[in-house]
């Protein structure tokens, strides 16, 4: 819906929240702000940023974007901040509505080309102006101009089979769940809406006219991820000489990957591989399909992504390419490495060998001699920027030394640019980019240049502890609490249990269970995350009663110290974390410490038989069954109904998760007479998506947190 109907719907939700006392009654009065779903949806963020020269030297350009609920559209403001020491305040150049800026490239001083929706635009920053670069709207999106401006690359949905929703969701008519349904683009059994994202390219002349498009993957069931990092396509890249296009794509019919799992658990996973398209001969080669054991790396890899050519060329040719690879073991340990390939010699180099923990994103330096990347380490809850020098006078630099560039103790989302004296980095908040810092290259000191939302100054306070548990296991516990609290007041607590499998690229991405929203509504929020690098016995940690009890004891002490109301605890379990959440809610030892009033299982994985997507998932399923049989730690249902928490199941299909799993859980719980409700979004993934549907979803979940535990 749009227009007046949606405005009326939003007004209805606001009235409901007012009548309910916004979840916590008098507790909400203690907070300066109430982070409603509308407030977070409209929070401004940085959608793109880059550096260039202006009349007085280098300058930072950035776009502040915000969602306008009433108009149901995005609004953007382009700003310019001079970077010289005596710089004045930032100047707003102009404002525009509609799709955000993507894939910006510099064609000359003060002139840039970028994509908005299905149109290319020319941007001038000396005399601020914005005009179309292509003559007519194309049916394509995510257009990417080649380095020499001879070609333009497109992403376009291609139909590969006929599909109907009823073929994939027959169970929808058999449940009491409230369902918001749009078919997702990709599912565990194939391309379940019949479309895949293909790459096409075409010549573009000086007048902005496009030639006949060429499909790089005709008739293939191949899907290219269109995720953006700092406004750029993360999985597609042109070579500097315009001869090659490199991209990461999913092909479900690839060969089986050798793993260390038993032969009876091998499946054909939907892995991501790196492909190289040669514009001269029109041929595509796979850079990663050959087993890595055969190529000398000695380990099997399950996922390859974010390929990028070095900007440096030898004799006018593009020779070096880097990407991020996740080994099979990395699914359990969180390891992701930075890989470099010499295209001439067909040689691979692992630049990090696990020494960088989990590599998230990377960028080539402007001279092509170094790689800078963001990563997490097992002993840190933060994402910092690191650098490794790759080349020295045209030769591979040895030894490869990783140096930490930033010490901001925060989550760095992107490298924006550099000046002779500083690195410019974007830091995440509710959205991937909320602030920009200049980090001194000599002493590492940081100076904030941009803050998208000044109300973040009143954001909840964050504390973190690395807790040692039974059997030597460790977890991070992060506590979010209101910026101002009344002494003597006891706040109800929300405990978020982690997913057993660490598939999330970056847990700073905004999700529906945003802690800020709960905190400002009068809750203390405790999130639990596994220590990166945890060994393969992590399932023992999550399902073994001794470690679960020691974690409960640690949380009980923290709840008491921080004046939490231990009689009004809300427990959330995500993904495979649904298992320990169900156990906690029915465990007498834990109940003696704190009473779980409400149990929220978000995107829960409990239907073992329906999960057969990856070898990692099959391995986890087998281990869970074995451990639960050994420990006999099954969910108890013989407790008095008055002690049972109300269950809220929240489902969503994100490509890794079978669509039916949330419904299966809900039906099982209902069969056991546990009071509960379910709201299910088959096409909503883990991460934040702006839109009215999500606002309704959040309101529904937040309201249900206050609903008495009675059977519907």
WOGI-V608781 format. One record per backbone hydrogen bond with DSSP energy under -0.5 kcal/mol. CO is the residue of the C=O (numbers start at 0). NH is the residue of the N-H. Records with the same first field share a line. If there is no record, write none. Layout:
CO->NH, NH
This chain:
1->4, 5
2->6
3->7
4->8
5->9
6->10
7->11
8->12
9->13
10->14
11->15
12->16
13->17
14->18
15->19
16->21
17->20
20->23, 24
21->23
23->26
24->27
25->28
26->29
27->30
32->34
33->35
35->39
36->40
37->41
39->42
40->66
44->46, 64
47->62
49->60
51->58
53->56
56->53
57->82
58->51, 60
59->80
60->49
61->63, 78
62->46, 47, 64
63->76
64->44
65->74
66->68
67->71, 72
72->67
73->97
74->65
75->95
76->63, 78
77->92, 93
78->61
79->81, 90
80->59
83->86
90->79, 92
93->77
95->75
101->114
104->112
107->110
109->124
110->106, 107
111->122
112->104
113->120
114->101
115->118
116->141
117->137
118->115
119->132, 133
120->113, 122
121->130
122->111
123->128
125->127
128->123
130->121
140->154
143->152
145->148
149->203
150->145
151->201
152->143
153->199
154->140
155->197
157->195
160->162
163->166, 167
164->167, 168
168->171
169->172
170->173
171->174
176->178
177->679
178->180
179->181, 681
186->189
189->186, 191
190->193
193->159, 160
195->157, 197
196->223
197->155
198->215, 216
199->153
200->213
201->151
202->210
204->207
207->134
208->204
213->200
214->217
216->219
219->221
220->251
222->249
226->233
228->231
230->102
231->228
234->247
236->245
238->241
242->278
243->238
244->276
245->236
246->274
247->224
248->272
249->222
250->253
261->264
262->265
266->268
268->270
270->250, 272
271->303
272->248
273->286, 287
274->246
275->277, 284
276->244, 278
277->281
282->277
284->275, 286
290->294
291->296, 297
292->295
299->327
301->271
302->325
304->323
307->321
312->314
313->316
316->313, 318
318->342
319->309
320->340
321->307
322->338
323->304
324->326, 336
325->301, 302
326->329, 330
327->330
328->331, 332
329->333
330->501
332->532
335->358
336->324, 338
337->350, 351
338->322
339->348
340->320, 342
341->345, 346
346->341
348->339, 350
351->354
353->356
355->357
356->335, 358
357->375
360->373
362->371
364->367
368->389, 390
369->364
370->387
371->362
372->385
373->359, 360
374->383
375->357
376->379
381->383
382->411
383->374
384->404, 405
385->372
386->402
387->370, 389
389->396
391->394
394->391
398->400
400->388, 402
402->386
409->382, 411
410->427
413->415, 425
416->423
420->440
421->418
422->424, 438
423->415, 416
424->436
425->412, 413
426->433, 434
429->509
430->428
432->45
433->451
434->426
435->448, 449
436->424, 438
437->439, 446
438->422
439->443
444->439
446->437
449->435
452->455
453->456
454->457
455->458
460->480
462->478
464->466, 476
466->474
468->471
469->472
472->468
473->530
474->466
475->477, 528
476->464
477->479, 526
478->462
479->524
480->460
485->488
488->490
490->564
491->523
492->569
493->495, 525
494->496, 571
495->527
496->573
499->501
500->502
505->508
509->687
510->513
511->513
513->516, 517
514->518
515->519
516->520
517->520, 522
518->521
521->491
523->493
524->479, 526
525->495
526->477
528->475
530->533
534->537
535->538
536->539, 540
537->541
538->542
539->543
543->547
544->548
545->549
546->550
547->551
548->552
549->553
550->554
551->555
552->556
553->557
554->558
555->559
556->560
557->561
558->563
559->562
562->490
563->565
564->492, 567
565->594
567->492
568->596, 597
569->494
570->599
571->496
572->601
573->576
574->577, 604
575->578, 579
576->580
577->581
578->582
579->583
580->584
581->585
582->585
583->586
585->587
586->590
587->591
588->592
589->592, 593
593->595
594->568, 596
596->645
597->570, 599
598->600, 647
599->572, 601
600->602, 649
601->574
603->605
605->607
606->609
607->610
609->611
613->617
614->618
615->619
616->620
617->621
618->622
619->623
620->624
621->625
622->626
623->627
624->628
625->629
626->630
627->631, 632
631->633
639->642, 643
640->643
645->598
646->676
647->600, 649
648->650, 678
649->602
650->680
651->653
657->660
659->663
660->664
661->665
662->666
663->667
664->668
665->669
666->670
667->671
668->673
669->672
672->674
674->646
676->648
677->177
678->650
679->179, 681
680->652, 683
681->652
682->684
685->511
690->694
691->695
692->696
693->697
694->698
695->699
696->700
697->701
698->702
699->703
700->704
702->705
703->706
707->709
